[in-house]
Amino acid sequence: MDGQPPVVVQPPATDGGRLVTIHGERMGVAYSLFDVLDLLHREGLPTTDTAVDDTELIEWQGGGPYDWNSGASDEA
């Protein structure tokens, strides 16, 4: 094992979506924590409530599991 978590969740894009890779392969874009859990489930990885805080499983970049805004202003 190389010490790198198998799951990487990228920082939020301007639309709030976060690219998710598993073992270096692009799996999709998540718009919520539920989307991340769905991607984990599809790959047979743990999907318990504590899985999202497991730093050996998931590397959260640009914010944690509850950060889904890009920082872009919502003003019209």
C-alpha positions as CSV (number, residue, x, y, z in Angstrom):
1,M,0.0,0.0,0.0
2,D,1.4,3.4,-0.9
3,G,-0.3,5.4,1.8
4,Q,-2.6,7.2,-0.6
5,P,-6.3,6.8,0.2
6,P,-8.1,5.0,-2.6
7,V,-10.8,7.7,-2.8
8,V,-10.1,11.3,-3.7
9,V,-12.8,13.9,-3.7
10,Q,-11.6,17.1,-5.5
11,P,-12.5,20.7,-4.4
12,P,-16.0,21.9,-5.5
13,A,-16.2,23.3,-9.0
14,T,-18.2,26.4,-9.8
15,D,-21.4,24.4,-10.0
16,G,-20.7,22.8,-6.6
17,G,-19.9,19.4,-8.0
18,R,-16.8,17.5,-6.8
19,L,-14.9,15.1,-9.0
20,V,-14.5,11.7,-7.4
21,T,-11.7,9.3,-8.3
22,I,-11.3,5.8,-6.9
23,H,-7.9,4.1,-7.3
24,G,-6.9,6.9,-9.7
25,E,-9.9,6.3,-12.0
26,R,-12.5,9.0,-12.5
27,M,-15.8,7.7,-11.2
28,G,-18.1,10.7,-11.6
29,V,-19.0,14.1,-10.1
30,A,-20.7,14.2,-6.7
31,Y,-23.1,17.0,-5.8
32,S,-23.7,15.8,-2.3
33,L,-22.4,13.4,0.3
34,F,-25.0,10.9,-0.8
35,D,-23.5,10.9,-4.3
36,V,-20.1,10.1,-2.8
37,L,-21.6,7.2,-0.8
38,D,-23.3,5.9,-3.9
39,L,-20.0,5.9,-5.8
40,L,-18.4,4.0,-2.9
41,H,-21.2,1.5,-2.8
42,R,-20.9,0.8,-6.6
43,E,-17.2,0.0,-6.1
44,G,-17.8,-2.2,-3.1
45,L,-16.1,0.1,-0.6
46,P,-17.5,0.9,2.9
47,T,-20.5,3.2,3.0
48,T,-21.1,3.5,6.7
49,D,-21.5,6.9,8.3
50,T,-18.0,6.8,9.7
51,A,-16.5,6.0,6.3
52,V,-16.7,9.6,5.2
53,D,-14.3,10.6,8.1
54,D,-11.9,7.7,7.5
55,T,-8.7,9.4,6.2
56,E,-7.3,6.0,5.1
57,L,-10.3,5.7,2.8
58,I,-11.1,9.2,1.5
59,E,-8.9,12.2,0.9
60,W,-11.1,15.3,0.9
61,Q,-9.5,18.2,-1.1
62,G,-10.8,21.8,-0.8
63,G,-13.1,21.0,2.0
64,G,-14.6,18.1,3.9
65,P,-17.6,15.9,3.5
66,Y,-20.0,18.7,4.3
67,D,-18.5,21.4,2.0
68,W,-20.3,21.5,-1.3
69,N,-20.2,25.2,-2.4
70,S,-17.6,26.4,-4.8
71,G,-17.3,29.7,-3.0
72,A,-18.9,31.5,-6.0
73,S,-21.4,34.1,-5.2
74,D,-25.1,33.3,-5.4
75,E,-26.0,36.9,-6.1
76,A,-27.8,37.7,-9.3
